[in-house]
Amino acid sequence: MKGRRSPVLGASIAAAMLMIGATPSHAQDGTARGAAAPRGAVVEAQSPRQVRVTRPEQRLTDHDRSPDFSPEKPALSSPAFRNQPGDGRMLGFDFARDPLNAKKPMQTFDEIMRADIAATAKVMQTQRALLESRYDLAPRFLPYLHGGRLLTLEDTVEFFNLVLRLNLESSEKADLVAFTRQV
């Protein structure tokens, strides 16, 4: 029984090959006995063909044809990218072929890393300026404790001095307040 195939399995394989348009294994040049191979479903699906434009959403308008949508010069998605290296655009190849996003072909990882490190200070400066333009980044320490019971930092130090029985001198309290303000 070893090494023998079931006749049902053999017939099933032959029928499947005929349905998908496969050629017999003895044909070395892709054709069966000189006949042209039938066009397969994969080739049919991958072949470009003209699609009729019948619905309004399929029609391109003047806006769609405008240079705003030109792939050669895309608009920035945010003005914040204007000061970033390469204006925030992916300048390399697509990520599938070039996971390092090299700016030019055959760039090594070390070259890319050195360029990115050199640009770090400018990127951080630009990001900080962007955040400062949108948000108030000044530290706010008021009010203190839950519910705002203590209004000043001096009140907070005195509160914990009493609660924890630290017995701090006034100079120690002043030093602790000055230290906390610098942190």
Solvent accessible surface area in square Angstrom, and as a share of the most:
residue,aa,sasa,rsa
1,M,199,0.89
2,K,197,0.84
3,G,85,0.82
4,R,183,0.67
5,R,189,0.69
6,S,55,0.36
7,P,117,0.73
8,V,113,0.65
9,L,92,0.46
10,G,32,0.31
11,A,64,0.50
12,S,59,0.38
13,I,79,0.40
14,A,51,0.40
15,A,46,0.36
16,A,46,0.36
17,M,61,0.27
18,L,145,0.72
19,M,158,0.71
20,I,125,0.64
21,G,26,0.25
22,A,42,0.32
23,T,40,0.23
24,P,51,0.32
25,S,108,0.69
26,H,108,0.48
27,A,20,0.15
28,Q,165,0.73
29,D,114,0.59
30,G,38,0.37
31,T,37,0.21
32,A,33,0.26
33,R,218,0.79
34,G,73,0.70
35,A,61,0.47
36,A,95,0.73
37,A,53,0.41
38,P,87,0.55
39,R,149,0.54
40,G,23,0.22
41,A,87,0.68
42,V,102,0.59
43,V,84,0.48
44,E,87,0.39
45,A,76,0.59
46,Q,139,0.62
47,S,29,0.19
48,P,133,0.84
49,R,168,0.61
50,Q,172,0.76
51,V,99,0.57
52,R,197,0.72
53,V,82,0.47
54,T,82,0.48
55,R,130,0.47
56,P,103,0.64
57,E,129,0.58
58,Q,61,0.27
59,R,128,0.47
60,L,111,0.55
61,T,76,0.44
62,D,120,0.62
63,H,116,0.52
64,D,60,0.31
65,R,151,0.55
66,S,28,0.18
67,P,108,0.68
68,D,89,0.46
69,F,118,0.49
70,S,29,0.19
71,P,114,0.72
72,E,148,0.66
73,K,162,0.68
74,P,59,0.37
75,A,79,0.61
76,L,43,0.21
77,S,104,0.67
78,S,28,0.18
79,P,96,0.61
80,A,23,0.18
81,F,80,0.33
82,R,145,0.53
83,N,90,0.46
84,Q,29,0.13
85,P,58,0.37
86,G,31,0.30
87,D,51,0.26
88,G,38,0.37
89,R,81,0.30
90,M,125,0.56
91,L,89,0.44
92,G,20,0.19
93,F,81,0.34
94,D,69,0.36
95,F,130,0.54
96,A,96,0.75
97,R,187,0.68
98,D,18,0.09
99,P,83,0.52
100,L,74,0.37
101,N,32,0.16
102,A,4,0.03
103,K,102,0.43
104,K,122,0.52
105,P,87,0.55
106,M,186,0.83
107,Q,32,0.14
108,T,76,0.44
109,F,112,0.47
110,D,75,0.39
111,E,71,0.32
112,I,18,0.09
113,M,83,0.37
114,R,147,0.54
115,A,54,0.42
116,D,82,0.43
117,I,111,0.56
118,A,84,0.65
119,A,25,0.20
120,T,60,0.35
121,A,76,0.59
122,K,105,0.45
123,V,32,0.19
124,M,123,0.55
125,Q,133,0.59
126,T,19,0.11
127,Q,87,0.39
128,R,138,0.50
129,A,58,0.45
130,L,54,0.27
131,L,83,0.41
132,E,89,0.40
133,S,89,0.57
134,R,143,0.52
135,Y,131,0.50
136,D,104,0.54
137,L,77,0.38
138,A,48,0.37
139,P,97,0.61
140,R,173,0.63
141,F,90,0.37
142,L,122,0.61
143,P,81,0.51
144,Y,31,0.12
145,L,53,0.27
146,H,163,0.73
147,G,87,0.83
148,G,17,0.16
149,R,160,0.58
150,L,26,0.13
151,L,122,0.61
152,T,57,0.33
153,L,10,0.05
154,E,84,0.38
155,D,63,0.33
156,T,18,0.10
157,V,12,0.07
158,E,60,0.27
159,F,61,0.25
160,F,82,0.34
161,N,12,0.06
162,L,123,0.61
163,V,85,0.49
164,L,107,0.53
165,R,201,0.73
166,L,89,0.44
167,N,128,0.66
168,L,46,0.23
169,E,114,0.51
170,S,91,0.59
171,S,73,0.47
172,E,81,0.36
173,K,46,0.20
174,A,60,0.47
175,D,95,0.49
176,L,78,0.39
177,V,8,0.05
178,A,56,0.43
179,F,130,0.54
180,T,48,0.28
181,R,132,0.48
182,Q,158,0.70
183,V,124,0.71
